[in-house]
Amino acid sequence: MRKYLLLSLALILQGFPSAAAQTFEYSVKHRHALRDCRGLLTITPDGAEYKTSDKKDNRKWNWDNIRTFEVKSPTEISIVTYEDQKRWIGKDKVFEFTLLDKKTTPDLSAFLLNHVRRPLKLAVLPEDTEKPAFEIPVKHLRTIAGTQGVLRIYNDKVVYRTAAKGDSRFWRIQDIRRFSQPDRFRFQIVSYLPKTGGPDEGYDFQLFEDLPQGVYDYLWVRLHRSSYYPEIRP
């Protein structure tokens, strides 16, 4: 009898994700202009919370109160809120955290993609065993020095993977505002992610070879959903 009870309990528990799997906690340093503070950053399905000994700095946000959540590197997380900055009129308050005890993992990025509807800035990519429809070697053009990597295009996402710290990107199809090919060996992606000093973040890629045939149309019908292509659902 006891054996059957234990088996039933195990089956019931399998239907519920563990609390630990749904919660991420990091000891962090919150960067300030003059004096940093330290505390605990907790990320859950409901949102994020920062607790510190400085009560004025304590915050709790649900996901709808966060404008942009950024995993900028394995040791850096930024939360752009709707609070106004007191020193800079019209600018949103940004909480920049440096992780002290451990690094972010692909599990956190996958968790955020499942729980956050707004565009995300993910430099730490989730694990992906899916085969892309297209894989294109590219160089990301930047102001000072570019990075080299691979642009992978899937049915419901586009991923730029590079070994350069902080420059990888993950875009869900619905988070892309537009894409373009200004010349034969260039490809650009502009997302709905707000950019400091500009309206939206854009990635300008230099192609190492001609864009594979069909890429442009493949992305177009997924970005511009139409009744003419009812079978295509990102």
PyMOL commands that set and color helices and strands:
alter all, ss='L'
color gray80, all
select helices_A, chain A and resi 2-14+20-22+55-57+63-65+106-115+173-175+215-223
alter helices_A, ss='H'
color red, helices_A
select strands_A, chain A and resi 24-30+37-44+47-52+59-62+66-73+76-84+92-99+121-122+134-140+147-153+157-162+169-172+176-180+186-191+202-207
alter strands_A, ss='S'
color yellow, strands_A
deselect
rebuild
show_as cartoon
